[in-house]
Amino acid sequence: MLARLELSDAAFSQIRARCRDRSVTFLATPFGEKEVERLVELGAGAVKIASTDLTDTRLLQKVSATLLPIILSTGASTAEEIDAAVECIRRAGAGQRLILLHCVSCYPTPPAAINLRAIQTLQTRYRVPCGLSDHSMSTSTGAWAVAAGACVLEKHFTLEPSASGPDHAMSLSPTGLAEYVKAVREAESALGQGNLGLSEEEREVLIAYLTENYGP
């Protein structure tokens, strides 16, 4: 099945060109050292490491040597395994380029199992930017993750949810993805800057109240 779903080098080149045309950062997930080299040749803007390869020291070292940002997913991993992976990347001099993704390796993930507080736990433990690899079917979890501190979101989507293949049935349609992104942007806006004090909106209300009750 995996061999049937593989993309050719030519297909990746087409995807990269399309990304450039649309001002989208091209990146992908390599599963071996040769694939890392190919991504560098293609001008990838970052490299994503799947949860299954979090313990692959050689792959982590190879990716660290690219000087590209590293997005590392942590699904089905123990705290000790994440410790070791982060330490490997830091020893290779890439610690400042690391982003960790909280991930629940369950497809699809029910909302009660997403455990979004783990995002803050990762941030506190490793002092790196963190996000969510979201395998739920919800269009709201991205917004919740942003509220929990996520700075990166990974979400499956498909042009046809009923298509044959391992991921289509648990992926969002383009319409669902648009709703997902809209909710994320609204959450980002609602979070604000955390400033204390009178806001401009409150100032207008206060002036109106004072004018009505005490005159100009």
MDTraj code that builds the backbone (N, CA, C; nanometers):
import mdtraj as md
import numpy as np

residues = "MET LEU ALA ARG LEU GLU LEU SER ASP ALA ALA PHE SER GLN ILE ARG ALA ARG CYS ARG ASP ARG SER VAL THR PHE LEU ALA THR PRO PHE GLY GLU LYS GLU VAL GLU ARG LEU VAL GLU LEU GLY ALA GLY ALA VAL LYS ILE ALA SER THR ASP LEU THR ASP THR ARG LEU LEU GLN LYS VAL SER ALA THR LEU LEU PRO ILE ILE LEU SER THR GLY ALA SER THR ALA GLU GLU ILE ASP ALA ALA VAL GLU CYS ILE ARG ARG ALA GLY ALA GLY GLN ARG LEU ILE LEU LEU HIS CYS VAL SER CYS TYR PRO THR PRO PRO ALA ALA ILE ASN LEU ARG ALA ILE GLN THR LEU GLN THR ARG TYR ARG VAL PRO CYS GLY LEU SER ASP HIS SER MET SER THR SER THR GLY ALA TRP ALA VAL ALA ALA GLY ALA CYS VAL LEU GLU LYS HIS PHE THR LEU GLU PRO SER ALA SER GLY PRO ASP HIS ALA MET SER LEU SER PRO THR GLY LEU ALA GLU TYR VAL LYS ALA VAL ARG GLU ALA GLU SER ALA LEU GLY GLN GLY ASN LEU GLY LEU SER GLU GLU GLU ARG GLU VAL LEU ILE ALA TYR LEU THR GLU ASN TYR GLY PRO".split()
xyz = np.array([
    [0.0826, -0.1197, 0.0000],
    [0.0000, 0.0000, 0.0000],
    [0.0868, 0.1258, 0.0000],
    [0.1897, 0.1270, 0.0860],
    [0.2747, 0.2451, 0.0939],
    [0.3466, 0.2706, -0.0375],
    [0.3948, 0.1632, -0.1003],
    [0.4649, 0.1792, -0.2284],
    [0.3714, 0.2380, -0.3339],
    [0.2451, 0.1975, -0.3288],
    [0.1475, 0.2472, -0.4259],
    [0.1185, 0.3956, -0.4061],
    [0.1349, 0.4428, -0.2838],
    [0.1033, 0.5819, -0.2520],
    [0.2236, 0.6745, -0.2600],
    [0.3410, 0.6205, -0.2846],
    [0.4616, 0.7031, -0.2904],
    [0.4558, 0.8048, -0.4047],
    [0.5125, 0.9221, -0.3802],
    [0.5256, 1.0238, -0.4842],
    [0.6653, 1.0172, -0.5443],
    [0.6749, 1.0431, -0.6721],
    [0.8037, 1.0421, -0.7407],
    [0.8795, 1.1712, -0.7136],
    [1.0072, 1.1737, -0.7480],
    [1.0867, 1.2962, -0.7377],
    [1.0252, 1.4073, -0.8221],
    [0.9758, 1.3694, -0.9404],
    [0.9143, 1.4688, -1.0285],
    [0.7907, 1.5298, -0.9634],
    [0.7122, 1.4471, -0.8942],
    [0.5926, 1.4970, -0.8277],
    [0.6292, 1.5949, -0.7167],
    [0.7350, 1.5639, -0.6414],
    [0.7785, 1.6549, -0.5362],
    [0.8282, 1.7870, -0.5959],
    [0.8931, 1.7791, -0.7098],
    [0.9375, 1.9021, -0.7757],
    [0.8183, 1.9874, -0.8175],
    [0.7123, 1.9227, -0.8652],
    [0.5911, 1.9953, -0.9033],
    [0.5258, 2.0593, -0.7809],
    [0.5229, 1.9860, -0.6705],
    [0.4642, 2.0398, -0.5472],
    [0.5442, 2.1603, -0.4995],
    [0.6767, 2.1483, -0.5038],
    [0.7610, 2.2593, -0.4619],
    [0.7349, 2.3829, -0.5473],
    [0.7245, 2.3623, -0.6783],
    [0.6994, 2.4748, -0.7693],
    [0.5631, 2.5377, -0.7409],
    [0.4648, 2.4554, -0.7137],
    [0.3307, 2.5065, -0.6828],
    [0.3329, 2.5878, -0.5536],
    [0.4067, 2.5380, -0.4550],
    [0.4189, 2.6109, -0.3280],
    [0.4803, 2.7486, -0.3508],
    [0.5839, 2.7542, -0.4323],
    [0.6479, 2.8823, -0.4605],
    [0.5534, 2.9779, -0.5318],
    [0.4747, 2.9242, -0.6242],
    [0.3785, 3.0077, -0.6969],
    [0.2743, 3.0677, -0.6029],
    [0.2429, 2.9920, -0.4972],
    [0.1376, 3.0338, -0.4045],
    [0.1934, 3.0952, -0.2762],
    [0.3235, 3.1177, -0.2705],
    [0.3893, 3.1740, -0.1515],
    [0.3638, 3.0884, -0.0281],
    [0.3705, 2.9569, -0.0467],
    [0.3554, 2.8603, 0.0621],
    [0.4914, 2.7955, 0.0874],
    [0.5292, 2.7842, 0.2124],
    [0.6562, 2.7200, 0.2458],
    [0.6481, 2.5706, 0.2173],
    [0.7387, 2.5207, 0.1353],
    [0.7418, 2.3780, 0.1027],
    [0.8175, 2.3027, 0.2113],
    [0.7577, 2.1956, 0.2610],
    [0.8269, 2.1053, 0.3531],
    [0.7654, 1.9672, 0.3403],
    [0.8327, 1.8678, 0.3956],
    [0.7827, 1.7304, 0.3894],
    [0.8471, 1.6497, 0.5011],
    [0.8035, 1.5256, 0.5147],
    [0.8545, 1.4361, 0.6183],
    [0.9421, 1.3284, 0.5559],
    [1.0733, 1.3299, 0.5807],
    [1.1603, 1.2237, 0.5297],
    [1.1609, 1.1047, 0.6259],
    [1.1783, 0.9863, 0.5710],
    [1.1860, 0.8666, 0.6542],
    [1.3220, 0.7982, 0.6409],
    [1.4166, 0.8680, 0.5801],
    [1.5518, 0.8151, 0.5653],
    [1.6476, 0.9262, 0.5295],
    [1.7768, 0.8986, 0.5366],
    [1.8778, 1.0016, 0.5148],
    [1.8795, 1.0518, 0.3707],
    [1.8545, 0.9636, 0.2743],
    [1.8520, 1.0079, 0.1345],
    [1.7364, 1.1047, 0.1097],
    [1.6247, 1.0793, 0.1756],
    [1.5104, 1.1699, 0.1604],
    [1.5403, 1.3077, 0.2189],
    [1.6192, 1.3114, 0.3261],
    [1.6608, 1.4402, 0.3828],
    [1.7420, 1.5185, 0.2800],
    [1.8367, 1.4499, 0.2162],
    [1.9197, 1.5150, 0.1142],
    [1.8336, 1.5663, -0.0010],
    [1.7314, 1.4902, -0.0394],
    [1.6443, 1.5321, -0.1491],
    [1.5654, 1.6571, -0.1108],
    [1.5190, 1.6629, 0.0133],
    [1.4456, 1.7806, 0.0567],
    [1.5336, 1.9052, 0.0559],
    [1.6586, 1.8891, 0.0940],
    [1.7519, 2.0021, 0.0893],
    [1.7707, 2.0484, -0.0549],
    [1.7849, 1.9525, -0.1472],
    [1.7998, 1.9860, -0.2889],
    [1.6776, 2.0611, -0.3414],
    [1.5608, 2.0248, -0.2911],
    [1.4365, 2.0875, -0.3362],
    [1.4133, 2.2242, -0.2723],
    [1.4970, 2.2603, -0.1769],
    [1.4829, 2.3902, -0.1121],
    [1.3734, 2.3953, -0.0078],
    [1.3551, 2.2857, 0.0660],
    [1.2533, 2.2824, 0.1708],
    [1.2808, 2.3908, 0.2748],
    [1.1728, 2.4496, 0.3269],
    [1.1877, 2.5541, 0.4271],
    [1.2002, 2.5004, 0.5677],
    [1.1666, 2.3736, 0.5872],
    [1.1753, 2.3078, 0.7173],
    [1.1643, 2.1580, 0.6941],
    [1.1928, 2.0800, 0.7967],
    [1.1799, 1.9347, 0.7877],
    [1.0936, 1.8868, 0.9037],
    [0.9937, 1.8050, 0.8734],
    [0.9069, 1.7461, 0.9756],
    [0.9529, 1.6025, 1.0008],
    [0.9685, 1.5663, 1.1281],
    [1.0025, 1.4294, 1.1651],
    [0.8801, 1.3647, 1.2278],
    [0.8404, 1.2500, 1.1752],
    [0.7222, 1.1805, 1.2250],
    [0.7484, 1.1197, 1.3621],
    [0.6411, 1.0989, 1.4372],
    [0.6531, 1.0390, 1.5697],
    [0.7260, 0.9049, 1.5657],
    [0.7039, 0.8281, 1.4597],
    [0.7656, 0.6960, 1.4492],
    [0.9174, 0.7023, 1.4436],
    [0.9736, 0.8189, 1.4072],
    [1.1189, 0.8317, 1.3951],
    [1.1809, 0.9157, 1.5065],
    [1.1055, 0.9423, 1.6128],
    [1.1589, 1.0221, 1.7226],
    [1.2806, 0.9555, 1.7865],
    [1.2893, 0.8228, 1.7811],
    [1.4024, 0.7514, 1.8404],
    [1.5114, 0.7162, 1.7393],
    [1.4973, 0.7631, 1.6144],
    [1.5976, 0.7352, 1.5107],
    [1.7091, 0.8396, 1.5197],
    [1.8105, 0.8089, 1.5982],
    [1.9186, 0.9044, 1.6250],
    [1.9899, 0.9485, 1.4984],
    [2.0159, 0.8553, 1.4085],
    [2.0866, 0.8898, 1.2851],
    [2.0069, 0.9885, 1.2005],
    [1.8762, 0.9676, 1.1937],
    [1.7916, 1.0582, 1.1159],
    [1.7882, 1.1961, 1.1819],
    [1.7774, 1.2002, 1.3139],
    [1.7761, 1.3278, 1.3855],
    [1.9056, 1.4046, 1.3628],
    [2.0174, 1.3340, 1.3643],
    [2.1466, 1.3988, 1.3410],
    [2.1579, 1.4503, 1.1980],
    [2.1075, 1.3716, 1.1040],
    [2.1119, 1.4113, 0.9630],
    [2.0286, 1.5369, 0.9407],
    [1.9108, 1.5412, 0.9972],
    [1.8237, 1.6578, 0.9829],
    [1.8842, 1.7788, 1.0527],
    [1.9448, 1.7564, 1.1682],
    [2.0068, 1.8667, 1.2421],
    [2.1176, 1.9324, 1.1613],
    [2.1868, 1.8550, 1.0799],
    [2.2985, 1.9073, 1.0004],
    [2.2528, 1.9907, 0.8817],
    [2.1231, 1.9909, 0.8503],
    [2.0743, 2.0662, 0.7338],
    [2.0647, 2.2164, 0.7604],
    [2.0647, 2.2568, 0.8866],
    [2.0474, 2.3968, 0.9281],
    [1.9043, 2.4468, 0.9071],
    [1.8121, 2.3539, 0.8754],
    [1.6715, 2.3893, 0.8576],
    [1.5956, 2.3757, 0.9897],
    [1.4855, 2.4496, 1.0059],
    [1.3999, 2.4283, 1.1224],
    [1.3516, 2.2831, 1.1266],
    [1.3400, 2.2291, 1.2475],
    [1.2988, 2.0906, 1.2673],
    [1.1670, 2.0879, 1.3433],
    [1.0666, 2.0243, 1.2855],
    [0.9377, 2.0066, 1.3513],
    [0.9277, 1.8590, 1.3891],
    [0.9299, 1.8313, 1.5184],
    [0.9370, 1.6930, 1.5671],
    [0.8078, 1.6557, 1.6386],
    [0.7393, 1.5529, 1.5884],
    [0.6148, 1.5064, 1.6479],
    [0.6443, 1.4029, 1.7561],
    [0.5633, 1.4035, 1.8629],
    [0.5951, 1.3242, 1.9818],
    [0.4916, 1.2167, 2.0137],
    [0.4118, 1.1743, 1.9160],
    [0.3080, 1.0754, 1.9410],
    [0.3631, 0.9415, 1.9882],
    [0.2923, 0.8787, 2.0807],
    [0.3250, 0.7448, 2.1315],
    [0.4664, 0.7367, 2.1876],
    [0.5176, 0.8485, 2.2386],
    [0.6533, 0.8516, 2.2932],
    [0.6497, 0.8759, 2.4433],
    [0.7441, 0.8164, 2.5141],
    [0.7563, 0.8417, 2.6570],
    [0.8315, 0.9723, 2.6796],
    [0.8207, 1.0265, 2.7997],
    [0.8941, 1.1484, 2.8330],
    [1.0439, 1.1256, 2.8181],
    [1.0892, 1.0072, 2.8537],
    [1.2321, 0.9765, 2.8431],
    [1.2778, 0.9725, 2.6982],
    [1.1938, 0.9209, 2.6090],
    [1.2287, 0.9177, 2.4673],
    [1.2329, 1.0590, 2.4091],
    [1.1389, 1.1434, 2.4517],
    [1.1418, 1.2825, 2.4054],
    [1.2654, 1.3526, 2.4599],
    [1.2986, 1.3278, 2.5861],
    [1.4212, 1.3837, 2.6455],
    [1.5426, 1.3509, 2.5589],
    [1.5539, 1.2233, 2.5223],
    [1.6702, 1.1773, 2.4461],
    [1.6739, 1.2410, 2.3075],
    [1.5575, 1.2531, 2.2427],
    [1.5527, 1.3128, 2.1090],
    [1.5923, 1.4599, 2.1137],
    [1.5384, 1.5334, 2.2103],
    [1.5716, 1.6751, 2.2234],
    [1.7199, 1.6923, 2.2534],
    [1.7735, 1.6076, 2.3405],
    [1.9160, 1.6165, 2.3734],
    [2.0025, 1.5857, 2.2520],
    [1.9617, 1.4878, 2.1700],
    [2.0352, 1.4542, 2.0475],
    [2.0397, 1.5743, 1.9541],
    [1.9268, 1.6388, 1.9370],
    [1.9195, 1.7547, 1.8471],
    [2.0007, 1.8708, 1.9037],
    [1.9966, 1.8894, 2.0337],
    [2.0748, 1.9975, 2.0943],
    [2.2248, 1.9716, 2.0834],
    [2.2663, 1.8485, 2.1038],
    [2.4092, 1.8156, 2.0900],
    [2.4566, 1.8407, 1.9476],
    [2.3657, 1.8248, 1.8511],
    [2.4002, 1.8469, 1.7102],
    [2.3959, 1.9949, 1.6738],
    [2.3654, 2.0796, 1.7713],
    [2.3662, 2.2245, 1.7473],
    [2.2395, 2.2794, 1.6863],
    [2.1296, 2.2024, 1.6917],
    [2.0061, 2.2463, 1.6267],
    [1.8948, 2.2768, 1.7263],
    [1.9281, 2.2872, 1.8531],
    [1.8261, 2.3082, 1.9542],
    [1.7463, 2.4358, 1.9357],
    [1.8101, 2.5399, 1.8820],
    [1.7408, 2.6668, 1.8624],
    [1.6470, 2.6637, 1.7419],
    [1.6524, 2.5558, 1.6641],
    [1.5675, 2.5438, 1.5448],
    [1.4582, 2.4391, 1.5632],
    [1.4368, 2.3936, 1.6868],
    [1.3455, 2.2831, 1.7136],
    [1.2070, 2.3319, 1.7547],
    [1.1053, 2.2696, 1.6970],
    [0.9665, 2.2882, 1.7379],
    [0.9095, 2.1495, 1.7682],
    [0.8496, 2.1332, 1.8839],
    [0.7891, 2.0055, 1.9214],
    [0.6382, 2.0105, 1.8991],
    [0.5834, 1.9008, 1.8494],
    [0.4389, 1.8897, 1.8316],
    [0.3841, 1.7847, 1.9269],
    [0.2920, 1.8266, 2.0151],
    [0.2166, 1.7283, 2.0915],
    [0.1310, 1.6498, 1.9933],
    [0.1251, 1.5199, 2.0123],
    [0.0540, 1.4340, 1.9170],
    [-0.0032, 1.3142, 1.9900],
    [-0.1259, 1.2791, 1.9585],
    [-0.1872, 1.1556, 2.0067],
    [-0.2014, 1.0638, 1.8863],
    [-0.1269, 0.9548, 1.8866],
    [-0.1246, 0.8648, 1.7710],
    [-0.2454, 0.7719, 1.7725],
    [-0.3616, 0.8317, 1.7474],
    [-0.4877, 0.7599, 1.7410],
    [-0.5668, 0.8240, 1.6279],
    [-0.6200, 0.7440, 1.5361],
    [-0.6757, 0.7983, 1.4119],
    [-0.8198, 0.7506, 1.3898],
    [-0.9188, 0.8385, 1.4032],
    [-0.9079, 0.9768, 1.4521],
    [-0.9001, 0.9811, 1.6040],
    [-0.8542, 1.0930, 1.6567],
    [-0.8429, 1.1102, 1.8003],
    [-0.9727, 1.1694, 1.8553],
    [-1.0368, 1.1018, 1.9529],
    [-1.1570, 1.1611, 2.0131],
    [-1.1190, 1.2831, 2.0962],
    [-1.2041, 1.3844, 2.1026],
    [-1.1707, 1.5071, 2.1760],
    [-1.1242, 1.4817, 2.3190],
    [-1.1846, 1.3853, 2.3879],
    [-1.1495, 1.3596, 2.5282],
    [-1.0074, 1.3061, 2.5439],
    [-0.9465, 1.2614, 2.4332],
    [-0.8121, 1.2041, 2.4409],
    [-0.7031, 1.2991, 2.3922],
    [-0.7381, 1.4198, 2.3476],
    [-0.6392, 1.5082, 2.2850],
    [-0.5383, 1.5627, 2.3847],
    [-0.5800, 1.5882, 2.5105],
    [-0.4863, 1.6270, 2.6165],
    [-0.4070, 1.7522, 2.5803],
    [-0.4768, 1.8602, 2.5512],
    [-0.4115, 1.9823, 2.5048],
    [-0.3197, 2.0462, 2.6087],
    [-0.3381, 2.0147, 2.7363],
    [-0.2481, 2.0696, 2.8381],
    [-0.1050, 2.0187, 2.8207],
    [-0.0888, 1.9111, 2.7443],
    [0.0457, 1.8601, 2.7188],
    [0.1304, 1.9603, 2.6397],
    [0.0661, 2.0507, 2.5655],
    [0.1399, 2.1526, 2.4906],
    [0.2202, 2.2396, 2.5873],
    [0.1549, 2.2848, 2.6942],
    [0.2235, 2.3659, 2.7938],
    [0.3280, 2.2845, 2.8687],
    [0.3007, 2.1568, 2.8913],
    [0.3983, 2.0696, 2.9579],
    [0.5257, 2.0586, 2.8747],
    [0.5104, 2.0421, 2.7443],
    [0.6272, 2.0362, 2.6558],
    [0.7044, 2.1682, 2.6583],
    [0.6330, 2.2802, 2.6540],
    [0.6992, 2.4109, 2.6553],
    [0.7783, 2.4299, 2.7832],
    [0.7196, 2.3932, 2.8954],
    [0.7860, 2.4103, 3.0248],
    [0.9069, 2.3179, 3.0383],
    [0.8930, 2.1964, 2.9903],
    [0.9983, 2.0960, 3.0073],
    [1.1181, 2.1220, 2.9160],
    [1.0914, 2.1678, 2.7922],
    [1.1996, 2.1768, 2.6938],
    [1.2346, 2.3190, 2.6509],
    [1.1522, 2.4157, 2.6879],
    [1.1794, 2.5564, 2.6556],
    [1.1987, 2.5789, 2.5059],
    [1.1096, 2.5194, 2.4271],
    [1.1102, 2.5389, 2.2819],
    [0.9673, 2.5673, 2.2373],
    [0.9480, 2.6274, 2.1195],
    [0.8113, 2.6462, 2.0678],
    [0.7425, 2.5111, 2.0484],
    [0.6142, 2.5059, 2.0754],
    [0.5406, 2.3799, 2.0667],
    [0.4085, 2.4005, 1.9928],
    [0.3569, 2.2911, 1.9388],
    [0.2309, 2.2964, 1.8666],
    [0.1560, 2.1655, 1.8807],
    [0.0648, 2.1414, 1.7878],
    [-0.0208, 2.0234, 1.7920],
    [-0.0254, 1.9554, 1.6568],
    [-0.0029, 1.8256, 1.6560],
    [-0.0311, 1.7424, 1.5404],
    [-0.1705, 1.6856, 1.5638],
    [-0.2684, 1.7398, 1.4951],
    [-0.4100, 1.7201, 1.5269],
    [-0.4706, 1.6110, 1.4397],
    [-0.5040, 1.4978, 1.5013],
    [-0.5645, 1.3872, 1.4283],
    [-0.7126, 1.3722, 1.4594],
    [-0.7713, 1.4759, 1.5176],
    [-0.9147, 1.4713, 1.5456],
    [-0.9935, 1.5058, 1.4187],
    [-1.1238, 1.4875, 1.4255],
    [-1.2108, 1.5239, 1.3140],
    [-1.2753, 1.6607, 1.3357],
    [-1.2439, 1.7249, 1.4459],
    [-1.3073, 1.8510, 1.4817],
    [-1.2458, 1.9677, 1.4064],
    [-1.3277, 2.0681, 1.3780],
    [-1.2768, 2.1924, 1.3200],
    [-1.2460, 2.2948, 1.4291],
    [-1.2611, 2.2570, 1.5563],
    [-1.2406, 2.3495, 1.6680],
    [-1.1111, 2.3268, 1.7435],
    [-1.0509, 2.2097, 1.7293],
    [-0.9357, 2.1760, 1.8129],
    [-0.8154, 2.2668, 1.7873],
    [-0.8016, 2.3165, 1.6654],
    [-0.6907, 2.4075, 1.6370],
    [-0.7013, 2.5343, 1.7197],
    [-0.8231, 2.5886, 1.7291],
    [-0.8456, 2.7083, 1.8096],
    [-0.8184, 2.6798, 1.9568],
    [-0.8629, 2.5627, 2.0041],
    [-0.8362, 2.5267, 2.1434],
    [-0.6862, 2.5137, 2.1676],
    [-0.6154, 2.4552, 2.0702],
    [-0.4708, 2.4375, 2.0846],
    [-0.3991, 2.5714, 2.0905],
    [-0.4430, 2.6675, 2.0092],
    [-0.3845, 2.8019, 2.0125],
    [-0.4027, 2.8630, 2.1510],
    [-0.5222, 2.8459, 2.2075],
    [-0.5476, 2.8964, 2.3420],
    [-0.4584, 2.8272, 2.4450],
    [-0.4184, 2.7033, 2.4149],
    [-0.3313, 2.6281, 2.5052],
    [-0.1830, 2.6579, 2.4816],
    [-0.1519, 2.7433, 2.3823],
    [-0.0141, 2.7844, 2.3610],
    [0.0509, 2.7350, 2.2332],
    [-0.0225, 2.6668, 2.1469],
    [0.0359, 2.6135, 2.0238],
    [0.0742, 2.7244, 1.9266],
    [0.1912, 2.7114, 1.8653],
    [0.2345, 2.8072, 1.7627],
    [0.2405, 2.7424, 1.6247],
    [0.2253, 2.6093, 1.6182],
    [0.2236, 2.5360, 1.4912],
    [0.1113, 2.4335, 1.4983],
    [0.0384, 2.4176, 1.3888],
    [-0.0672, 2.3172, 1.3820],
    [-0.0465, 2.2304, 1.2587],
    [-0.0626, 2.1021, 1.2758],
    [-0.0597, 2.0073, 1.1637],
    [-0.1967, 1.9408, 1.1569],
    [-0.2572, 1.9436, 1.0379],
    [-0.3925, 1.8896, 1.0232],
    [-0.4054, 1.8171, 0.8903],
    [-0.4625, 1.6981, 0.8910],
    [-0.4863, 1.6239, 0.7678],
    [-0.6062, 1.6822, 0.6927],
    [-0.5905, 1.6957, 0.5609],
    [-0.7076, 1.7315, 0.4804],
    [-0.7020, 1.6571, 0.3475],
    [-0.8159, 1.6456, 0.2851],
    [-0.8275, 1.5714, 0.1604],
    [-0.9280, 1.6400, 0.0693],
    [-0.9126, 1.6221, -0.0594],
    [-1.0102, 1.6742, -0.1551],
    [-1.1364, 1.5894, -0.1582],
    [-1.1248, 1.4616, -0.1139],
    [-1.2395, 1.3713, -0.1181],
    [-1.2341, 1.2737, 0.0006],
    [-1.3088, 1.3007, 0.1073],
    [-1.3046, 1.2149, 0.2266],
    [-1.3421, 1.0696, 0.2004],
    [-1.4190, 1.0421, 0.0943],
    [-1.4615, 0.9046, 0.0658],
    [-1.3641, 0.8304, -0.0256],
    [-1.2532, 0.8944, -0.0628],
    [-1.1549, 0.8292, -0.1502],
    [-1.0878, 0.7134, -0.0783],
    [-1.0344, 0.6176, -0.1542],
    [-0.9663, 0.5034, -0.0950],
    [-0.8281, 0.5462, -0.0471],
    [-0.7830, 0.4878, 0.0617],
    [-0.6535, 0.5228, 0.1184],
    [-0.6630, 0.5288, 0.2693],
    [-0.5502, 0.5289, 0.3389],
    [-0.5508, 0.5156, 0.4847],
    [-0.5964, 0.6384, 0.5617],
    [-0.5883, 0.7576, 0.5039],
    [-0.6122, 0.8795, 0.5819],
    [-0.7345, 0.9609, 0.5401],
    [-0.7903, 0.9334, 0.4236],
    [-0.8977, 1.0181, 0.3715],
    [-1.0166, 1.0286, 0.4672],
    [-1.0569, 0.9157, 0.5251],
    [-1.1773, 0.9135, 0.6075],
    [-1.1628, 0.9960, 0.7345],
    [-1.0382, 1.0175, 0.7817],
    [-1.0196, 1.0957, 0.9040],
    [-0.9568, 1.2317, 0.8751],
    [-0.9729, 1.2792, 0.7524],
    [-0.9182, 1.4083, 0.7125],
    [-1.0305, 1.5077, 0.6845],
    [-1.0006, 1.6354, 0.7008],
    [-1.0995, 1.7386, 0.6729],
    [-1.1094, 1.7652, 0.5231],
    [-1.2282, 1.8007, 0.4787],
    [-1.2476, 1.8469, 0.3416],
    [-1.1950, 1.9895, 0.3313],
    [-1.1802, 2.0435, 0.2106],
    [-1.1383, 2.1842, 0.1985],
    [-1.2295, 2.2797, 0.2751],
    [-1.3601, 2.2535, 0.2728],
    [-1.4531, 2.3380, 0.3487],
    [-1.4264, 2.3271, 0.4981],
    [-1.4043, 2.2048, 0.5452],
    [-1.3746, 2.1842, 0.6864],
    [-1.2442, 2.2494, 0.7267],
    [-1.1443, 2.2430, 0.6391],
    [-1.0159, 2.3054, 0.6695],
    [-1.0301, 2.4572, 0.6762],
    [-1.1114, 2.5138, 0.5879],
    [-1.1350, 2.6587, 0.5915],
    [-1.1986, 2.6989, 0.7245],
    [-1.2932, 2.6188, 0.7729],
    [-1.3555, 2.6459, 0.9026],
    [-1.2520, 2.6350, 1.0144],
    [-1.1659, 2.5367, 1.0029],
    [-1.0594, 2.5140, 1.1024],
    [-0.9682, 2.6365, 1.1113],
    [-0.9233, 2.6840, 0.9957],
    [-0.8333, 2.7991, 0.9913],
    [-0.9037, 2.9246, 1.0434],
    [-1.0299, 2.9430, 1.0060],
    [-1.1049, 3.0590, 1.0533],
    [-1.1137, 3.0595, 1.2054],
    [-1.1419, 2.9436, 1.2636],
    [-1.1515, 2.9341, 1.4096],
    [-1.0175, 2.9644, 1.4749],
    [-0.9089, 2.9174, 1.4141],
    [-0.7742, 2.9446, 1.4665],
    [-0.7455, 3.0944, 1.4662],
    [-0.7759, 3.1613, 1.3545],
    [-0.7499, 3.3053, 1.3442],
    [-0.8333, 3.3838, 1.4454],
    [-0.9577, 3.3414, 1.4659],
    [-1.0417, 3.4087, 1.5649],
    [-0.9859, 3.3891, 1.7054],
    [-0.9355, 3.2695, 1.7346],
    [-0.8758, 3.2438, 1.8663],
    [-0.7514, 3.3290, 1.8869],
    [-0.6676, 3.3383, 1.7827],
    [-0.5481, 3.4223, 1.7926],
    [-0.5849, 3.5671, 1.8219],
    [-0.6875, 3.6162, 1.7534],
    [-0.7313, 3.7539, 1.7729],
    [-0.7882, 3.7733, 1.9132],
    [-0.8671, 3.6767, 1.9589],
    [-0.9305, 3.6882, 2.0894],
    [-0.8299, 3.6824, 2.2040],
    [-0.7191, 3.6127, 2.1856],
    [-0.6177, 3.6025, 2.2910],
    [-0.5541, 3.7373, 2.3209],
    [-0.5410, 3.8209, 2.2182],
    [-0.4841, 3.9541, 2.2377],
    [-0.3394, 3.9500, 2.2838],
    [-0.2973, 4.0621, 2.3480],
    [-0.1587, 4.0752, 2.3928],
    [-0.1432, 4.0555, 2.5433],
    [-0.2528, 4.0417, 2.6127],
    [-0.2450, 4.0214, 2.7564],
    [-0.2205, 4.1479, 2.8363],
    [-0.2404, 4.2635, 2.7733],
    [-0.2154, 4.3901, 2.8431],
    [-0.3247, 4.4184, 2.9457],
    [-0.2852, 4.4783, 3.0570],
    [-0.3814, 4.5233, 3.1566],
    [-0.4089, 4.6713, 3.1360],
    [-0.5262, 4.7170, 3.1832],
    [-0.5592, 4.8577, 3.1698],
    [-0.6777, 4.8794, 3.0784],
    [-0.7123, 5.0039, 3.0628],
    [-0.8300, 5.0431, 2.9858],
    [-0.8045, 5.0263, 2.8368],
    [-0.8915, 4.9486, 2.7712],
    [-0.8800, 4.9321, 2.6272],
    [-0.9516, 5.0463, 2.5563],
    [-0.9260, 5.0602, 2.4263],
    [-0.9931, 5.1656, 2.3502],
    [-1.1439, 5.1457, 2.3503],
    [-1.1874, 5.0197, 2.3410],
    [-1.3311, 4.9911, 2.3426],
    [-1.3924, 5.0316, 2.4775],
    [-1.3214, 5.0003, 2.5855],
    [-1.3706, 5.0375, 2.7179],
    [-1.3700, 5.1893, 2.7363],
    [-1.2694, 5.2543, 2.6793],
    [-1.2596, 5.3998, 2.6930],
    [-1.3824, 5.4682, 2.6317],
    [-1.4248, 5.4180, 2.5153],
    [-1.5426, 5.4756, 2.4499],
    [-1.6677, 5.4568, 2.5354],
    [-1.6811, 5.3386, 2.5942],
    [-1.7963, 5.3111, 2.6795],
    [-1.7916, 5.4012, 2.8032],
    [-1.6722, 5.4145, 2.8615],
    [-1.6574, 5.4963, 2.9811],
    [-1.6904, 5.6431, 2.9542],
    [-1.6405, 5.6952, 2.8413],
    [-1.6690, 5.8357, 2.8061],
    [-1.8180, 5.8568, 2.7864],
    [-1.8825, 5.7610, 2.7184],
    [-2.0262, 5.7720, 2.6957],
    [-2.1017, 5.7693, 2.8274],
    [-2.0604, 5.6848, 2.9183],
    [-2.1267, 5.6742, 3.0489],
    [-2.1095, 5.8038, 3.1280],
    [-1.9854, 5.8545, 3.1313],
    [-1.9593, 5.9759, 3.2080],
    [-2.0340, 6.0963, 3.1493],
    [-2.0377, 6.1030, 3.0158],
    [-2.1070, 6.2139, 2.9497],
    [-2.2562, 6.2106, 2.9785],
    [-2.3121, 6.0889, 2.9739],
    [-2.4560, 6.0744, 2.9979],
    [-2.4932, 6.1083, 3.1415],
    [-2.4088, 6.0724, 3.2371],
    [-2.4438, 6.0883, 3.3778],
    [-2.3900, 6.2169, 3.4424],
    [-2.2826, 6.2697, 3.3853],
    [-2.2212, 6.3861, 3.4501],
    [-2.2024, 6.5044, 3.3558],
    [-2.2422, 6.4877, 3.2294],
    [-2.2302, 6.5950, 3.1338],
    [-2.0931, 6.5974, 3.0696],
    [-2.0767, 6.6807, 2.9646],
    [-1.9499, 6.6887, 2.8916],
    [-1.8353, 6.7297, 2.9863],
])
top = md.Topology()
chain = top.add_chain()
for i, resn in enumerate(residues, 1):
    res = top.add_residue(resn, chain, resSeq=i)
    for name in ("N", "CA", "C"):
        top.add_atom(name, md.element.get_by_symbol(name[0]), res)
traj = md.Trajectory(xyz[None], top)
